[in-house]
Each structure stands twice: as structure tokens, then as C-alpha cells.
Amino acid sequence: MTLREWLVPQPILTLAIAALWALLAGDVSGGTLLLGLTLGLLIPVFTSQFWPGRPRTFRVGAALRLMFVVVYDIIVANVAVARIVLGNVQGIKSKFVDVPLDTDDPYVATILASIITLTPGTLSIDIDMDKRVAHIHGLDVPDQSLLIDEIKTRYEAPLKEIFGC
Amino acid sequence: MSAEALAAFLIVTGGFFVLLGSIALIRLPDIFTRLHGPTKATTLGVGAIVIASSVAGYAMTGNVSLKELSVSLFLFITAPVSAHLLAKAALKEQSKDR
């Protein structure tokens, strides 16, 4: 472990916290930047135990593309869920689905689970890293394999590309 | 003027989806399907309202304020965690009943 890795274990998180602090303070003066950077340096050190490993690479282009896909899906699926909620709620086929994971990286799995929950119609219940399965709950699942396929190609594949694994 | 119209449209849209989240809580049959309601309301519902606040702020003061976006950001981080914990708790309750 180099000195830099010890002092700044999460450089991206450090910058993100500093930027967020400036955003919340509402100005970009020397004082807020200094305080933001201080927080950005201290918080990763004190929370380092919670971080599973360290993300090796981060492809910004792929990340932006995934972000647009997720935002688009959130809007589209929200309308779909709206129709279900206002329609015949007795006729829906809600059930638990097991999605096999291709990754053994807990970092990727956590972000995948968050995306699954944020997109309407699906909810991640549990992730079993030993069996490499994500247990999710679908609000209306006419075709189980279609849902699994969609999650794997739309979210998991780009995530693996972003973090290079 | 047009910014005002856009802000109004976003507020109505956001309000509609937040309301829908509450309707989902009443109408859906069990705890797992009900969990789908609120998490959806926070994403698009609150998201639209927050953007409306940004647009209205820009129209009135001329300053672009991104502070509102942090509200969305925090919600996007915390909503899946709380939904996940509720779901796990529900699973545990269920297996206890059996």
C-alpha cells in the first residue's frame, strides 16, 4: 500500500464529497472548498471498513451511457407501473425471480441491486454472493426469462464494462 | 413565462406520480407489491418536482441552482437501501409465520 493509497483511499469519493459540499453550500469560495476537501479526505478513511475492495477502473463514457439508459427506463417504467396501479390490480402476476449474476464483485452487485430497485416494477430483495444470485421481486412478470435477460443486458453488462470486470 | 409553464408542468407531473405512489400503497395486495409504490414515487415524482424548483429558481433570479439536484441524488442513494431493508424484514416475518 503506497502512501497515496493510505491517505486517499477513494479519490473519486473524495472529489464527489467536496463537489457535493460546494453544491450544498451554494458557492465555490476558498473556505467551502477547503472544508469540503477536508470532509472528502476524512470520510473515506473513517468509512474504509465498509468499502468492499477497491474499484480498479472506471470508464466515464460507459457510465454516462448507463445513466441515460437508467433515467430513460425509470420514466418509461413509471408510466407502465402507473397503468398497473390504476388498472386491474388483481390481474397482475407478481412474483419472486432469481437473477443469476455474472460478477463476483460486491461493488458491481450493490450498484446493480440499487438500479433494479430504482427502476419501477422490480425490487431487489437480497443478494447472495455465495450462490451469485440476486433475488428480486417483480410487480408484474408475464415472462420471467425476458425480465432476467433485460436486467443482464441493460444493466449488468454495462456495469461490468464500467468497472472493467 | 415559458419557464413558468415548464415548472408548472413538472410540478403537476411530479405530484401525479407521488400521488400514484400513495394509491399503490392502498390498492396493491401484499407488502412486496406495496413496496413498489413509494420507491417509484421518489424517483420520478420527487425528481420532477425538484427539477421544477430548479427551473423556477432560474426563471426568477437568473441564477442556475444545482442544489436541488443533490436532493434527488440523496434520494436515489437512500431509496434502494430502505426498500431493501423493508423487504428483508418482511421476508423474515413471513418465514417466522410459517
Contacts between the chains, C-beta under 8 A, distances in Angstrom:
chain1	res1	chain2	res2	distance
A	20	B	70	6.1
A	20	B	73	7.6
A	23	B	66	5.7
A	23	B	67	6.0
A	23	B	69	7.4
A	23	B	70	5.3
A	24	B	67	6.5
A	24	B	70	6.0
A	26	B	65	7.4
A	26	B	67	5.9
A	74	B	43	5.1
A	74	B	44	6.0
A	74	B	47	8.0
A	75	B	44	6.3
A	78	B	17	6.2
A	78	B	40	5.8
A	78	B	43	7.0
A	78	B	44	4.4
A	81	B	20	7.9
A	81	B	24	7.6
A	81	B	36	6.6
A	81	B	40	5.5
A	82	B	17	7.2
A	82	B	20	5.3
A	85	B	20	5.8
A	85	B	23	5.8
A	85	B	24	4.5
A	85	B	27	6.1
A	85	B	28	7.1
A	85	B	37	7.1
A	86	B	20	7.5
A	86	B	23	7.2
A	89	B	27	5.0
A	89	B	28	5.8
A	89	B	29	6.8
A	90	B	29	7.6
A	92	B	33	7.5
A	94	B	32	6.8
A	94	B	33	4.9
A	113	B	80	6.7
A	113	B	84	7.0
A	114	B	76	7.9
A	114	B	77	7.8
A	114	B	80	4.1
A	114	B	81	7.9
A	117	B	39	5.9
A	117	B	79	7.0
A	117	B	80	3.8
A	117	B	83	5.2
A	117	B	84	6.7
A	118	B	39	7.1
A	118	B	43	5.6
A	118	B	76	6.3
A	118	B	79	6.8
A	118	B	80	6.0
A	120	B	36	6.9
A	120	B	39	7.7
A	120	B	40	4.3
A	120	B	43	7.3
A	120	B	44	7.9
A	121	B	36	6.8
A	123	B	32	7.2
A	123	B	35	5.6
A	123	B	36	6.0
A	123	B	39	6.9
A	123	B	83	6.0
A	123	B	87	6.3
A	124	B	80	7.2
A	124	B	84	6.4
A	124	B	87	7.9
A	125	B	32	7.9
A	125	B	84	7.3
A	125	B	87	4.4
A	125	B	88	6.8
A	125	B	91	6.5
A	126	B	84	7.9
A	126	B	87	7.6
A	126	B	88	6.4
A	126	B	91	7.4
A	137	B	32	4.9
A	137	B	33	8.0
A	137	B	35	7.5
A	137	B	36	8.0
A	137	B	87	7.0
A	139	B	28	8.0
A	139	B	33	5.8
A	139	B	36	4.6
